[in-house]
């Protein structure tokens, strides 16, 4: 599920996608994906530059995710 979160995040054309937009891309509610977001923050994969925004910690990681993981329908 964390990979799906990262892939959905990469799909949004923004340097810091909103949590709600990521949830919408995953076809989930924000409260359903919040534990995934927190887990990825703890692991250092993403961070929150401001309230409800999310960004990758590694430059160009969104492009990498788009190349290696298909977006789940």
C-alpha positions as CSV (number, residue, x, y, z in Angstrom):
1,X,0.0,0.0,0.0
2,X,2.9,2.4,0.7
3,X,4.1,1.9,-2.9
4,X,0.6,2.7,-4.1
5,X,0.6,5.9,-2.0
6,X,4.0,6.9,-3.5
7,X,2.8,6.2,-7.0
8,X,-0.4,8.1,-6.5
9,X,1.6,11.0,-5.1
10,X,3.9,10.9,-8.2
11,X,0.9,11.1,-10.5
12,X,-0.1,14.5,-9.2
13,X,1.7,17.3,-11.1
14,X,2.8,19.2,-8.1
15,X,6.0,19.5,-6.1
16,X,4.0,19.1,-2.9
17,X,0.6,17.4,-3.5
18,X,-2.2,17.8,-1.0
19,X,-3.1,14.8,1.2
20,X,-6.7,15.0,-0.1
21,X,-5.5,14.9,-3.7
22,X,-3.4,11.8,-3.1
23,X,-6.3,10.1,-1.4
24,X,-8.6,11.0,-4.3
25,X,-6.1,9.6,-6.8
26,X,-6.1,6.4,-4.8
27,X,-9.9,6.4,-4.6
28,X,-9.8,6.4,-0.8
29,X,-10.7,8.7,2.0
30,X,-8.0,10.8,3.6
31,X,-8.4,9.0,6.9
32,X,-7.8,5.7,5.2
33,X,-4.4,6.8,3.8
34,X,-3.2,8.8,6.7
35,X,-1.5,5.9,8.4
36,X,0.4,5.2,5.1
37,X,1.5,8.9,5.0
38,X,2.7,8.8,8.6
39,X,4.6,5.6,8.0
40,X,6.4,7.0,4.9
41,X,7.3,10.2,6.8
42,X,8.8,8.1,9.6
43,X,10.8,6.1,7.0
44,X,12.1,9.3,5.5
45,X,10.6,8.7,2.1
46,X,8.4,11.8,2.2
47,X,8.0,14.9,4.4
48,X,5.4,17.6,5.0
49,X,6.6,21.0,3.9
50,X,3.4,22.6,5.3
51,X,0.1,21.4,6.7
52,X,-1.6,18.8,4.5
53,X,1.2,19.0,1.8
54,X,3.4,16.1,1.1
55,X,6.7,16.0,-0.8
56,X,9.3,13.4,-1.7
57,X,12.6,13.7,0.1
58,X,14.6,12.6,-3.0
59,X,14.7,14.8,-6.0
60,X,13.2,13.3,-9.2
61,X,11.7,10.4,-7.2
62,X,8.3,11.0,-8.7
63,X,9.7,10.4,-12.2
64,X,11.3,7.2,-10.9
65,X,8.0,6.0,-9.5
66,X,6.2,6.7,-12.7
67,X,8.7,4.5,-14.6
68,X,8.7,1.5,-12.3
69,X,5.2,1.2,-10.9
70,X,2.0,1.2,-12.8
71,X,-0.8,3.3,-11.3
72,X,-3.5,1.0,-9.9
73,X,-6.9,1.5,-11.4
